[in-house]
Amino acid sequence: MSSQLASTKSHLRADCDNCFGLCCVALPYAKSADFAMDKDSGTPCKNLQVDFYCGIHQNLRQKGFRGCAVYECFGAGQKVSQFTYKGTSWRENPASKKEMFDVFPIMQQLHEMLCYLGEALEWKETEPIHTDLRRAVKEINALTQLSPEAILALDVPVHRAMVNQLLLQSSKYVRARAVSKKKAKAALRKDFFGAKLKGADLRGADLRGALLIAADLRGADLRLTDLIGADFRDADLRGADLTGSIFLTQAQVNAAKGDRHTKLPVSLRKPDHWLESVNK
């Protein structure tokens, strides 16, 4: 791995100690099973403290803020706070707050792209396109270093489309080790809401963007499965094997149910609510 890539990867996880609570202010949410109340964009959450820490961070799920517990900014919070705005918070400079709050979700998308590109570069199977992947990393990383005005002017969908083509190619290279015609045909289905998939062999499947909400995936084999954008809210992953799965994020894992028998990629950790739960 190049020193540039290693340096980039080290900054793609949220560091709340160096953030101005941007996700707690910039992003809106509606009262639902994931949030205990309505909140408009640009309005500080009532749980945000003066030191920019969440007052109920240790009890988010119990207090009705499950959505906060699963959110991941991919390091965009500290990048905007400490680099783009040079450590001056929206409280210290109120004139900057609207701009800062608009920049944050764009930075989050750029960092998410970097996260996926970095993972694709780790696979030996993607060597034929490593040059293209490294070029994309360099290009997207350069965008994260632009001025606030330039970031707001970006045509993000264009950059996402370019990155997506590389990720699709990467996925095909990796999944070729396990994919079959039968699985490729089954992968055309994307709605698995509440599906009974206990013990299913899903190795090499393309589940990009699949709705796996409340799906029963206990003991399922998800190795080498493309899971980019898959919705795992309340999916039961107890005993499932996700080692080697493609583009799985911590946020997706946090949204699911699992236990000590669930196998995850080494880069991801088992959420506290998994370890605290009692197997049923």
C-alpha positions in Angstrom: 0.0 0.0 0.0 1.4 3.4 -0.9 2.1 5.9 1.8 -0.4 8.3 0.3 -3.2 5.6 0.5 -2.2 4.7 4.0 -2.3 8.3 5.1 -5.7 8.7 3.4 -7.2 5.6 5.1 -6.1 6.8 8.6 -8.4 9.8 8.2 -11.5 7.9 7.0 -13.0 7.2 10.4 -15.0 9.6 12.6 -12.9 11.4 15.2 -15.4 13.2 17.4 -12.7 14.7 19.5 -11.7 17.0 16.6 -15.1 17.7 15.2 -17.5 20.6 15.9 -20.5 18.2 16.3 -21.4 18.8 12.6 -23.6 15.7 12.2 -25.5 16.8 15.3 -26.3 20.2 13.7 -26.0 20.1 9.9 -28.2 17.1 9.2 -32.0 17.0 9.5 -34.0 14.1 10.8 -37.7 13.2 11.3 -39.3 11.6 14.3 -39.4 7.9 13.7 -38.1 4.5 14.9 -34.6 5.9 14.4 -35.0 9.4 16.0 -37.0 10.5 19.0 -37.9 13.9 17.6 -37.9 16.1 14.5 -34.8 18.3 13.8 -34.2 20.8 10.9 -30.9 21.1 9.1 -28.7 23.7 10.8 -30.5 23.3 14.1 -28.3 21.9 16.9 -29.7 18.7 18.5 -30.9 19.2 22.0 -28.4 16.6 23.2 -25.4 18.5 21.8 -23.3 20.0 24.6 -21.2 23.1 24.6 -18.0 21.0 24.1 -19.5 19.5 21.0 -20.0 16.1 22.6 -23.3 14.3 22.7 -24.9 14.2 26.2 -26.4 10.8 25.7 -23.8 9.2 23.5 -23.6 6.1 25.7 -27.4 5.7 25.6 -28.4 6.7 22.1 -30.4 3.5 21.4 -32.2 3.5 24.8 -33.1 7.2 24.3 -34.6 6.7 20.8 -31.7 7.9 18.7 -30.7 4.7 16.9 -30.1 6.6 13.7 -27.3 8.5 15.4 -25.8 5.3 16.7 -25.3 3.9 13.2 -24.3 7.1 11.4 -20.7 7.3 10.0 -19.2 10.5 8.5 -16.0 8.7 7.2 -13.9 11.3 8.9 -15.6 14.3 7.1 -16.4 15.9 10.4 -12.9 16.4 11.6 -11.7 17.3 8.0 -14.2 20.1 7.7 -13.6 21.3 11.3 -9.9 21.2 11.4 -8.8 21.5 7.8 -11.4 23.3 5.8 -12.2 25.8 8.6 -8.8 25.7 10.2 -10.1 24.8 13.7 -12.6 27.7 14.0 -16.0 26.5 15.0 -19.4 27.7 13.9 -19.9 28.9 17.5 -16.8 31.0 17.3 -17.7 32.4 13.9 -21.5 32.3 13.4 -21.1 33.9 10.0 -19.5 30.6 8.7 -22.1 28.2 10.1 -24.5 27.9 7.1 -21.6 27.4 4.7 -19.9 24.9 7.0 -23.1 22.9 7.4 -23.6 22.8 3.6 -19.9 21.7 3.0 -20.1 18.9 5.6 -22.5 16.5 3.7 -20.5 17.0 0.5 -17.2 16.2 2.3 -18.9 13.1 3.7 -19.7 11.9 0.2 -16.1 12.5 -0.9 -14.7 10.6 2.1 -17.1 7.8 1.5 -15.8 7.5 -2.0 -12.2 7.4 -0.7 -13.1 4.7 1.7 -14.5 2.4 -1.0 -11.6 3.2 -3.4 -9.1 2.4 -0.7 -10.7 -1.0 0.0 -10.7 -1.8 -3.7 -7.0 -1.1 -3.8 -6.4 -3.7 -1.1 -7.5 -6.6 -3.3 -5.0 -8.5 -5.4 -7.8 -9.3 -7.8 -8.1 -5.7 -8.8 -4.5 -5.3 -9.9 -5.5 -4.7 -13.5 -7.1 -1.4 -12.6 -4.9 -0.4 -9.7 -3.5 2.5 -11.7 -7.0 3.8 -12.4 -8.0 3.3 -8.7 -4.9 5.2 -7.5 -5.7 8.0 -10.0 -9.2 8.3 -8.6 -7.9 8.4 -5.0 -5.6 11.2 -5.9 -8.4 13.1 -7.7 -11.0 12.8 -5.0 -8.5 13.5 -2.2 -7.6 16.7 -4.0 -11.3 17.7 -4.0 -11.4 17.4 -0.2 -8.7 20.0 0.1 -10.5 22.7 -1.9 -11.9 25.9 -0.4 -15.4 25.9 1.0 -16.6 27.9 -2.1 -15.1 25.4 -4.5 -16.5 22.4 -2.6 -20.0 23.8 -2.8 -19.6 24.3 -6.5 -18.6 20.6 -7.1 -20.8 18.4 -9.4 -20.7 15.5 -6.9 -22.8 13.1 -9.1 -20.3 13.3 -11.9 -17.5 12.2 -9.5 -19.6 9.5 -7.9 -20.4 8.1 -11.4 -16.7 7.9 -12.2 -15.9 6.2 -8.9 -18.9 3.9 -9.2 -17.6 2.5 -12.5 -14.3 1.6 -10.9 -16.1 0.0 -7.9 -18.3 -2.1 -10.3 -15.2 -3.3 -12.0 -13.5 -4.1 -8.7 -16.6 -6.0 -7.5 -16.6 -8.2 -10.6 -13.0 -9.0 -10.3 -13.3 -10.1 -6.6 -16.7 -11.8 -6.9 -15.5 -13.9 -9.9 -13.9 -16.2 -7.3 -17.3 -17.3 -6.1 -20.1 -16.1 -8.4 -22.1 -18.6 -10.4 -24.8 -18.1 -13.1 -27.5 -19.1 -10.6 -26.3 -16.5 -8.1 -25.9 -13.8 -10.8 -29.5 -14.3 -11.8 -30.7 -14.3 -8.2 -28.9 -11.1 -7.6 -31.3 -9.3 -9.9 -33.6 -9.2 -6.9 -33.0 -6.3 -4.6 -35.9 -6.4 -2.2 -35.3 -8.8 0.7 -37.3 -7.0 3.3 -38.0 -9.5 6.0 -36.7 -12.4 3.8 -36.0 -15.8 5.3 -32.4 -16.4 4.4 -31.2 -18.4 7.3 -28.2 -20.4 6.3 -28.3 -19.1 2.7 -25.2 -19.4 0.5 -24.8 -15.9 -0.9 -21.1 -16.1 -1.7 -20.2 -13.8 -4.6 -23.7 -12.3 -4.9 -24.3 -8.8 -6.0 -26.4 -7.2 -3.3 -25.5 -3.6 -4.0 -28.3 -1.4 -2.6 -30.4 -4.4 -1.6 -33.1 -3.9 1.0 -32.3 -6.4 3.7 -34.3 -4.7 6.4 -35.3 -7.2 9.1 -34.0 -10.1 6.9 -33.2 -13.3 8.7 -29.6 -13.9 7.7 -28.6 -16.1 10.7 -25.7 -18.4 9.7 -25.7 -17.1 6.1 -22.5 -17.1 4.0 -21.9 -13.6 2.7 -18.2 -14.0 1.9 -17.1 -12.2 -1.3 -20.6 -10.6 -1.5 -20.9 -7.0 -2.8 -22.8 -5.1 0.0 -22.3 -1.5 -1.0 -25.3 0.5 0.0 -27.2 -2.5 1.3 -29.8 -1.6 4.0 -29.1 -3.9 7.0 -31.4 -2.2 9.5 -32.6 -4.8 12.0 -31.2 -7.6 9.8 -30.3 -10.6 11.9 -26.7 -11.5 11.2 -26.2 -13.8 14.2 -23.7 -16.5 13.2 -23.4 -15.1 9.7 -20.0 -15.0 7.9 -19.2 -11.7 6.3 -15.4 -12.1 6.1 -14.2 -10.9 2.7 -17.5 -9.2 2.0 -17.1 -6.2 -0.4 -17.7 -2.6 0.6 -19.3 -3.3 3.9 -19.1 -0.3 6.3 -19.3 0.0 10.1 -22.5 2.0 9.7 -24.2 -1.0 8.0 -22.9 -3.4 10.7 -24.1 -1.0 13.5 -27.6 -1.0 12.0 -27.9 -4.8 12.1 -28.3 -7.4 14.8 -25.5 -9.9 15.5 -23.6 -11.8 18.1 -20.2 -13.1 19.1 -20.5 -15.8 16.4 -20.9 -13.2 13.6 -17.7 -13.0 11.5 -16.8 -9.6 10.2 -13.9 -8.2 8.0 -10.9 -7.4 10.2 -11.4 -3.7 9.5 -14.8 -3.7 11.3 -15.7 -4.1 14.9 -18.7 -5.8 16.6 -21.0 -3.1 17.9 -21.6 -2.8 21.7 -25.2 -3.7 21.4 -24.3 -7.0 19.8 -22.1 -8.0 22.7 -24.6 -6.8 25.3 -27.5 -8.7 23.7 -28.5 -12.2 24.8 -28.9 -14.8 22.1 -32.4 -15.8 21.6 
